[in-house]
Amino acid sequence: MEIISKYIPARSLRCLAALAFCVLALISCTKKNLPKHLLPVPTTAMMLIGKKKMDLKAPIFIRIFKLESELEIWKRRKDGRFYHFKTYPICNWSGNLGPKRKKGDKQAPEGFYTVNEEQMNPDTDFHLSFNIGYPNTYDSAHKRTGNFLMVHGRCSSVGCYAMTDPLMEEIFALIREAFNGGQKTVHVHAFPFQMNQVNMHRNAKNPNYSFWKRLKLGYDYFELTRLLPVVEVCEKQYYVNVEWDGTKLNASGLCPEFTRPQLHLFVPTAGEEVLVSHRIVVPGIRKRIFRTKKLNPTKTNAFSKIHTFPQITTVNVNLVSRSDHIAAFINLTLPTAP
């Protein structure tokens, strides 16, 4: 300090310090005055992106699990595969396990959906939101009605998935940056639960079971490959990871003769096994947590009222045991041309 003050008068030093303070204050003020849909990705999230060797503007993929009240965000890395970024608590959702069928049933959708930039809504009454794209082709083939089904803030839901406002700001910012990076469509897969064999067996008598077996195909494909599955609809059914002669599909009509491409299984890069299996679960309120001891998927009272998870937790995921997922592709019979 003595050396600096030797060449710079004390008055100038005070001026520089005051200027630095003003600059920092201006930056802070500017951030606070930004519209909520333009808020930057939080610093902690940016640090995690760097730690996981991701790119802020790289494409993302979203998975939703009703029973667990969880929303996952995955980001694509340079190898073309998707890697887990964070699991966020869903504060609230309405209805029960099972798909939405008609307007006014207050069911949150289940299925394979897509979001483009026009579906992002910064002017909602629910803080921030994006429309998940219900009804999709499958829903329309089954003449299901309803619209404006969202993921949004405010922790209040009538047929939607509701987050707390701070978490919705982070999710909105991550999607916005992916669109800014050139992503045209964000895929959103909404499931009734983590579609492992235990949960499937537990819900085998549910009237939605045959529908859930179709959703499990998309779940399994991603678990095996960390790639987005190709999902098509014909004969009013979802078909996953299929190829055909290019004939235009009719969602309600007969399927063409499908073939199934070879699976390109995901194998972590040497030295990254721990990084790949390490998952961040964000703390927060979950108002709909399923009580498995009194399992009854058709009744709302099968859910507890409120659970709070105050600390960030980490989960290590086993990437070795894959027979559960592979079996789904071996055992499913593909349609053949008439």
N, C-alpha and C positions, 0 to 999 in steps of 0.2 A: 504493500500500500504506500510505503514511503517513496518507493521508486516512481510509482504512478503519480503521486501527488507532486513529485519534483518537477514533472513535465506538464501536468494538468492542474490548473488552479482549483482550489477547494470548491469555489463557486461552480465551476464547470462540472465537477464530480457530482455535486448536489443536483445540478440540472439533468445530468445523464441518469442518475438514480430516479429522479422524478419522471423522466421520460419513459424509462423502463417500466415503472409502476403504471403509468398511464396506458402503455401498450398492452400490458397484461390485463388491466382492467377493461380495456376496449375489447380484447379478445373474449374475455368472460362475458361481458355485456352483450356482445354480438351473438354469442352462442345462446344466451338466454332469450334473446329477441328473435331468434330464428323460428319460422313456423315449425310446428311439431313434425310435419312430414319431411322436413329438410334437416332435422337434427343429425349430427354425425354419428357414426357407429361408436358406441362407448369405448373408452380407452382400454378397459379390461377385455372387451371382445377383440379389439385390434391386436392386443398382445397375444391372445389365444390363437388368432389367425396366423401370426408369425410363428408361434411355438409349434403349431401343427403343419407348418410349411404350406399354407394355403395362400390364395390370392383373394383380396377383398372383392374384386370384380368378377371372380370366377363363378360359373353357374352353381345354383343351389338346388336342392331337392328337399321336399317336406313330407314327413310322415306324421300322421295323427293316430293316437290310440285312445279310444274312449274309456275303456275299463281302467286303464292306468292314469287317465287324465294327463296325457303327455303329448307334446308336439316336438318332434325332432327336426333339426336342420342339419343337412349334410352339404358339404361343398366338394366340388370336383377339383382334383389336383392335376398336375401336368401329365400323369399317366392315363388320364381319361376316366379313372375310377372315382367314386364318391367316398368321402371320409367323414365320419361323424364329427360335427362341430359342437353342438350343444343339445341337450334335452331340456325343454321348458315346461313348467307346470301349466296345465290348462286350468284356469281359475274356475270355470263353470261351463257346462253344456247342458242342453235340455233333452228330454225324452229318455229313451232306454236304449239298450243294445239293439241294433238292427237298423236297416236303411230308412231313409225318408221316402214316403210313398205319395203323400198328397199335401197340398197346401193346407196349413192350419193344424197338422198333426204334431207340430212342435218337435219333430225329430231332427237331430243333427245328421247330415248325410254320411253315408259310407260308400266308398267306391274309388275309382281312379279319375281324378279331375286335373284340369289345367288352368293356369292363371297367366294372363298376359298383362301388359302394362296398363291397359285401359281398365282393368278390373281393380286397380289400386285406388282406394278412396280416402283422400285426406280430409274430406269435408263431412264425414259421417258424424252423427250424434253420439257415436260410441268411440270417440277419441281418434282412432285410426282403424282402417279395415281394408281387407281385400276380399273380393267375391271369389269363392272357390270354383265356380263354374257349374253349379247344379241348376238345371238338369243337364247331364251329359248325354251322349248318344245312347248309352244303355238305359238310363232313366227314361228318356223320351220313347224308346222302343217299348217300355213297359207302361207308357202313358202316365208317368208320374208327374205330379204338378208341384208348383211352388217356385220361388225365385228369390234372389237376393240373400242367398245363404252365405254367411261371412265367417271369417276369422277376424275378431275385432277386440277392442279394449272394453273397459268399464266393468268387467267381471260379472256381466248380466247377460243371460242368453234366452232367446226364444227361437230354437231351431238352429242356433249357430254355435261356434266355439269361441268362448270369451276368455281373453287374457287380462292380466292387470295392465294398467296403462304403461308403466315403465318397460315391461317386457314387450308389449306391443310396439313401442317405439323402437326397440332394438331389432325386433323381427322385421318391421316395416323397412328400417334402414338397410338391413342386410339384403332384402329382396330388391329394394331400389338400386343398390350398388350393383347387384347382379344384372339388372336390366341396363344400367349405365355401361356395364362391361360388354353388352351385346347379346345377352341371353334374351331370346324371344318369348319363351314359354317356361313357366315354372310348374313342374308336376307336383301335385298334392295327392298323396294316397291316404285315404281315411279308413282306418280299420276299427273293428269293434274291440280288439284287444291284440296283444302280442300273439301272433298266430303260430305258436309252438304246439307240439303234440298234446301237452298237458291241457292247455286252454281249449284246444279243439275237442279233445275227449270230454272235458268238463261240460261243454256246450253242445254235445252231439244230439241232444233231444230238442234243441231249440228249433223252432220252425224256420229260422233263417240259415240253418246249417248248410244247405246245398249252395246258397249264395255265398256264404263265407268260404266254402271250399274253393270257389273261383277266385275270391280275393286272396286266398292263401297262395295261389300260384304266383301272383305278382310279388307278394311278400317274400316267398322262397327264392324267386329269381334274383331279387335284389340282395338278399342275404348271401347268396352263393357267389354272385358276380360283382357286386357293388356298381352295377350298371343299371340304367333305367330300362325296364322291360318294354318291349313293343306290346301294346294292348289293343286288340281289335274287338269289334262286336258284330256278331251275326247269330241268327237263330235265337236272338234275345239273350245271348250269353257272352260273357267275357272270355276271350282267348288270349293267352299270354305267350310271348316268345314264339310266334308263328311266322311262316313265310308261305306265299302262294304265288300264282301266276300274274298277279297285279290287277285282276278283275276287281272292279269297284264293288265294295261290300255293301250289302243291304242289312242294316241292323236287325230287321225283323225277318229277313229272307234266309234262304238256305246258304250255308257256308260253302265255299269252294274247297277243293282238296288242299289241306294244309300239310306242311312239313315243319319239323321243329329243328332249328339250327343247333349246332353243338354248343354246349355251355362253355364259356371261357371263365373258369373259376378264378376268384380273386385270391391271390397269394401275396402277403405283405412283403415288401422289399426287405432284404436281409438287414437286420439291425433296427427295423421299425416295428417289430412285433408289439412291443410295449406301447408305443405311441398309437398304433392302430387300435389296440384293444382298450385303451384308456378313454373313458367317456365322462364328460362333465354333465351333471344333473343340477340344474339351477334351482335354488330354493324358492318357495312361494306357496301361495294358498291353492288348494285343490278342494273344491266343494263337493265333487262327485268321486268318491273313492269306493270301489266295490268291496263288499264284505263277503269273502269267499266262504266263510263258515255258514252263512245263510244264503246260499246261492239260489237266486231266483231271477233270471234275466228279464222276466216279463213284468216285474213290479219295481216301481220307483223306490220303495222302502228297502230294497236290497242294497242301496247306496247310503253310506254315512253322510252326514251333513257337511262337515268341514274338517280338513286336515291342513296343518301348516308344516312345511319343511324349512326350518330356519337356516340350515347350513348347506353349502355346496357339497355334494357327494360325488364320488367317482365310482364307476363300474368297470370292471375288466371283463371283456366279452371273449368267450372261447370261440376261436375261428376254426377249430379242428373238426369238431363233430358236426357233420353236414348231412348225415344219412336221412334225417328228418326232412330236410328241404329237397334233397334229390329225389326222394320217394314220390313226391308230388308230381314230378315230371315223368317219372317212369310209369306210374300207375294210371295216369289220365289218358283216356282214349281220345284221339283227335277225330273230328268229323271227316267223312269222306264224301266226295262228290256223288250226287245221285246218279 
